[in-house]
């Protein structure tokens, strides 16, 4: 992917593969009990990616962080959320929780930036702050 200033970055995307359509959907929630396996797979791809692409950042955003997610969720959700959709930003919260717990250890090798929704820019990552996306750079 490219930014407005033509900087290249990679979106770390994953999802369920549909054999019939031959597409990957990042919005499906299969609930098949493999969340830890998927989570660990995603995390293990980061060092692998940076071994091959040390000059490019990785972009993380949950498919449930998109602006359109809340309306789509309300149309099919059984939780009947009233004011705040409980599913919105759930995936990025899982990643930021893990990052916060391991932040000092990860700082040895990586730089992190979080997307500030109010400012509409990436800012230096501060553990425990809420972000809707994360940008990761490999330190040189």
C-alpha positions in Angstrom: 0.0 0.0 0.0 1.1 3.6 -0.4 0.5 6.7 1.7 -0.4 10.1 0.2 3.3 10.9 0.0 4.0 7.6 -1.8 5.6 5.9 1.2 5.2 2.2 0.9 3.9 0.1 3.8 2.4 -3.4 4.2 -1.0 -4.2 5.7 -0.8 -7.4 7.8 -4.1 -8.9 6.8 -5.5 -12.3 7.4 -8.9 -14.0 7.4 -11.0 -17.0 6.5 -10.5 -18.5 3.1 -13.6 -19.3 1.1 -13.0 -22.3 -1.1 -15.9 -21.5 -3.4 -15.2 -17.8 -4.0 -11.4 -18.2 -3.6 -11.4 -15.0 -1.5 -10.1 -14.2 2.0 -12.6 -12.4 4.2 -11.2 -10.5 7.2 -14.7 -9.7 8.5 -15.8 -13.3 9.2 -15.9 -14.6 12.7 -15.8 -18.3 12.5 -15.7 -19.0 16.2 -14.0 -22.4 15.6 -11.8 -22.2 18.7 -8.5 -21.3 16.9 -8.2 -17.7 18.1 -4.9 -18.4 20.0 -3.4 -20.2 17.0 -4.4 -17.4 14.6 -3.1 -14.8 17.1 0.3 -16.5 17.4 0.5 -17.0 13.6 0.0 -13.3 13.0 2.6 -12.4 15.7 5.1 -14.9 14.3 4.8 -13.4 10.8 6.2 -10.0 12.0 9.9 -11.0 12.5 9.7 -13.1 9.3 8.3 -10.1 7.4 11.0 -7.7 8.7 13.8 -10.2 7.8 12.8 -9.9 4.2 11.5 -6.3 4.3 13.5 -4.3 6.9 12.8 -0.9 5.3 9.0 -1.1 5.2 6.6 -0.6 8.0 3.6 -2.9 8.8 0.1 -1.5 9.3 -2.4 -3.2 11.7 -6.1 -2.4 11.9 -8.9 -4.7 12.8 -11.6 -5.1 10.3 -14.0 -4.1 13.1 -12.3 -0.6 13.2 -13.7 0.6 9.9 -16.2 3.4 10.0 -18.9 1.2 8.4 -18.4 -1.6 10.9 -20.8 -0.4 13.6 -23.8 -0.1 11.3 -23.1 -3.5 9.7 -22.8 -5.1 13.1 -26.0 -3.6 14.5 -27.9 -5.1 11.5 -26.9 -8.7 12.4 -25.7 -8.6 16.1 -27.6 -10.3 18.9 -26.1 -8.3 21.7 -28.5 -5.4 21.1 -25.9 -2.7 22.1 -27.7 0.6 22.7 -25.2 3.4 22.4 -21.7 1.9 22.0 -21.1 -1.2 19.8 -19.3 -3.7 22.0 -17.7 -5.4 19.0 -16.2 -2.2 17.4 -12.4 -2.1 17.7 -12.4 -5.5 19.5 -9.6 -6.9 17.3 -7.2 -4.0 17.7 -7.8 -4.0 21.5 -6.5 -7.6 21.6 -3.4 -6.6 19.8 -2.8 -3.4 21.8 -3.3 -5.4 25.0 -0.6 -7.8 24.0 1.6 -5.0 22.8 1.2 -3.1 26.1 2.1 -6.2 28.1 5.3 -6.7 26.1 6.1 -3.1 25.1 9.4 -2.7 26.7 10.7 -6.0 25.3 9.5 -5.1 21.8 11.1 -1.6 21.9 14.5 -3.3 21.5 13.7 -4.1 17.9 10.7 -2.1 16.8 9.2 1.4 16.8 5.4 1.8 17.3 2.9 4.4 16.3 -0.8 4.5 17.1 -3.5 6.2 15.0 -5.1 9.0 17.0 -8.7 9.3 15.9 -9.1 12.9 17.0 -6.0 14.2 15.3 -6.4 11.8 12.4 -2.6 11.1 12.4 -0.2 8.5 13.7 1.5 9.5 16.9 4.2 7.8 19.0 2.6 4.8 20.7 1.9 5.2 24.4 0.8 2.0 26.2 -2.8 2.0 27.5 -3.9 4.7 25.1 -6.7 3.7 22.6 -5.8 3.5 19.0 -7.7 2.2 15.9 -4.5 1.2 14.0 -0.8 0.6 14.7 2.2 1.2 12.5 5.3 -0.9 13.2 8.8 -0.1 12.0 11.9 -2.3 12.4 14.8 -0.5 14.1 18.0 -0.4 12.1 
